[in-house]
Amino acid sequence: QIDGPEQWTSRAYRTGVASGAACDPFGTDAINNCYDLSTVSVTGCSGPTDLTVDYEYEYDFSYNADATDAGAYVADDWTVFVQVEDDSTEVGSLSETFEMNTLNALQPGGVVIDYGTVALGANSSEQTMTITNTGNNDSLNIENYVDADMTCLPGGTIPAANAAITATSGSGYVGFPLVGASHETLELDLGKAVPSVPGSDVKDTYYRLTMPATGVNGACTNTLSLVASN
């Protein structure tokens, strides 16, 4: 007979983590590599004469749990370990391994890049946008493209590539390609969230606009897409 949760132990953990199944699911960086079960459901037991019972364990993994299909832990995997002890102190246990897939995701720190007023033939001041890694890729990069050349009202257009992005303030600018063309990849190498390393999942990106020498006036807009990638 098994009376309650005090008689079972379960962990889901990255196999190579220190302490293995004895890892602390409440430790500082446990959100990356060590989980206690969240819920247990019981089926197949209808009375005291039954000889078997099925337990279904569920775990709620965070978006930044260590990926093992690629990246820093590609040589590792995850293990689920379950141990049950009944009232007669009989113990049964089992374990299974699985891969934790990479989740590419990001959150930009704004929805508009405003270059302000820029004179013809001049460069705008550098604009900054913070990018947050909201996945578990430990070296996140960004593909970028725009939907069209900038349309200006009352008149003129600005070529898409006149707006540019870089990961290094003041240098290395690369113009935005049009959607459907070969997308540019910004090598951001942005880490995932690790509680013991504040800010590991955040980096700034930088933007600049070069105005044509003639033929443009008014407010100019287009739509920029930033896509999380390997």
C-alpha positions in Angstrom: 0.0 0.0 0.0 1.2 3.5 -0.9 -0.6 6.2 1.2 0.7 9.5 -0.2 3.4 11.6 -1.8 5.7 11.2 1.1 6.3 7.6 -0.2 7.6 8.5 -3.6 10.5 10.5 -4.9 10.9 11.9 -8.4 13.3 14.2 -10.2 13.7 15.3 -13.8 17.3 16.6 -14.2 20.0 17.1 -16.8 21.9 13.8 -16.5 25.3 15.4 -16.0 24.2 17.9 -13.3 26.0 17.6 -10.0 24.3 15.2 -7.5 22.2 13.6 -10.3 18.8 12.4 -8.9 19.7 14.0 -5.6 19.9 17.5 -7.1 18.1 20.3 -5.3 15.0 21.4 -7.3 14.9 24.6 -5.2 18.6 25.5 -5.8 19.7 28.8 -7.3 20.0 27.4 -10.9 17.6 24.5 -10.6 15.3 26.2 -13.1 18.0 25.3 -15.7 18.6 21.7 -14.7 16.7 20.1 -11.9 12.9 19.7 -11.4 10.6 18.2 -8.8 7.3 16.8 -10.1 4.4 19.2 -10.2 1.4 16.8 -10.2 0.7 13.1 -9.8 -2.3 11.2 -10.9 -3.3 7.7 -10.0 -5.1 5.2 -12.2 -5.8 1.4 -12.3 -6.4 1.1 -8.5 -10.0 0.5 -7.6 -9.7 -1.4 -4.3 -7.5 -3.2 -1.7 -7.3 -6.4 -3.8 -5.6 -4.7 -6.8 -2.0 -5.7 -7.3 -1.0 -2.9 -9.5 -1.4 0.9 -9.7 -0.3 3.4 -12.3 1.1 6.8 -11.4 1.4 9.5 -14.0 4.0 12.2 -13.1 3.9 15.7 -14.7 6.7 18.3 -14.6 6.4 22.0 -15.5 9.6 22.9 -17.3 10.7 26.5 -17.6 11.5 28.0 -21.0 15.2 28.2 -20.1 15.7 24.5 -19.1 19.1 23.4 -20.5 18.8 22.2 -24.1 20.6 18.9 -24.9 19.9 18.5 -28.7 22.4 21.3 -29.5 24.6 23.8 -27.8 26.7 23.6 -24.6 25.1 20.3 -23.4 24.7 18.5 -26.7 26.7 15.6 -25.3 24.3 15.3 -22.3 20.6 14.4 -22.0 17.9 14.5 -19.3 16.8 11.8 -16.9 13.5 11.2 -15.2 13.9 9.2 -12.0 11.1 7.8 -9.9 11.3 5.8 -6.7 8.3 4.5 -4.6 8.4 2.9 -1.2 5.3 1.1 0.2 4.1 0.6 3.8 6.2 -2.6 3.9 9.3 -0.6 2.9 9.5 -2.4 -0.4 11.2 -0.1 -2.9 10.8 0.1 -6.7 12.4 2.6 -9.0 12.9 3.3 -12.7 14.5 6.0 -14.9 14.2 7.1 -18.5 16.3 9.5 -20.5 15.1 12.1 -23.1 16.4 15.1 -25.0 15.4 18.6 -24.1 14.9 20.5 -27.4 16.2 23.9 -28.2 13.6 26.7 -28.0 14.6 29.8 -30.0 12.7 32.9 -28.8 13.3 36.5 -28.1 11.6 39.6 -26.7 12.5 43.0 -28.1 12.6 45.9 -25.6 10.3 48.1 -27.8 8.0 48.1 -30.8 9.3 51.2 -32.6 12.8 52.4 -33.7 12.6 56.2 -34.0 15.5 57.7 -35.8 14.2 61.2 -35.2 14.8 64.0 -37.7 17.7 63.3 -40.0 19.1 65.7 -42.6 19.5 64.7 -46.3 22.7 62.9 -46.8 23.4 62.4 -43.1 23.4 59.5 -40.6 20.9 59.4 -37.8 22.1 59.1 -34.2 22.5 55.6 -33.0 19.4 54.0 -31.6 19.4 51.2 -29.0 17.0 48.3 -28.4 17.5 45.7 -25.7 16.9 42.0 -26.7 15.9 39.4 -24.1 16.4 35.7 -24.8 13.1 34.0 -23.8 14.2 30.6 -24.9 16.9 28.1 -23.9 19.3 28.5 -26.8 22.6 29.4 -24.9 24.0 31.2 -28.0 21.1 33.0 -29.6 21.5 34.9 -32.8 19.0 37.1 -34.8 17.9 36.9 -38.4 16.6 40.3 -39.6 14.8 41.7 -42.6 12.3 44.4 -43.6 9.0 44.2 -45.5 9.9 46.9 -48.0 11.9 50.1 -48.7 10.9 52.9 -46.4 7.9 54.8 -47.8 7.9 58.5 -47.1 5.0 60.9 -46.9 4.6 63.3 -48.6 7.2 61.9 -51.0 10.1 59.6 -51.8 11.5 56.3 -50.6 14.6 55.2 -48.6 16.2 51.9 -49.7 15.8 49.2 -47.1 19.6 48.7 -46.7 20.0 52.4 -45.6 18.7 51.3 -42.2 21.3 49.1 -40.5 21.9 47.0 -37.4 24.9 46.0 -35.3 25.7 44.2 -32.1 28.6 46.5 -31.4 27.9 50.2 -30.7 29.4 52.4 -33.3 30.8 49.8 -35.8 29.9 46.8 -37.9 26.6 48.1 -39.3 24.9 45.8 -41.8 21.9 47.1 -43.9 18.6 45.3 -43.6 17.7 43.0 -46.5 14.2 42.8 -48.0 11.9 40.0 -47.0 12.4 37.1 -49.5 16.1 37.9 -50.0 18.8 36.2 -48.1 18.3 37.2 -44.5 21.2 38.7 -42.6 22.1 37.0 -39.3 23.3 39.2 -36.4 25.8 37.2 -34.4 24.5 38.2 -31.0 25.6 35.0 -29.1 23.1 35.8 -26.4 23.0 33.5 -23.5 19.8 32.1 -21.8 18.5 33.1 -18.4 20.7 31.7 -15.6 19.6 32.9 -12.1 23.2 33.0 -10.7 24.3 35.2 -13.7 22.0 38.2 -13.7 21.7 39.7 -17.2 23.0 36.7 -19.0 19.9 36.7 -21.2 20.0 40.4 -22.2 22.0 42.4 -24.8 21.6 45.7 -26.6 21.4 46.0 -30.4 22.1 49.2 -32.3 20.4 50.8 -35.3 21.3 53.7 -37.7 19.6 55.3 -40.7 21.5 56.9 -43.6 19.4 59.4 -45.5 19.6 59.7 -49.3 21.1 63.0 -50.5 18.0 64.1 -52.4 14.4 63.2 -53.1 13.0 62.4 -49.7 10.9 64.3 -47.3 8.3 63.7 -44.5 7.8 60.8 -42.3 9.3 57.4 -43.5 8.3 54.0 -42.3 8.6 50.2 -42.9 8.4 47.1 -40.8 11.4 45.3 -39.4 11.3 41.6 -38.4 13.8 40.1 -35.9 13.7 36.3 -35.8 15.4 34.2 -33.1 17.8 31.7 -34.7 20.8 29.4 -34.0 
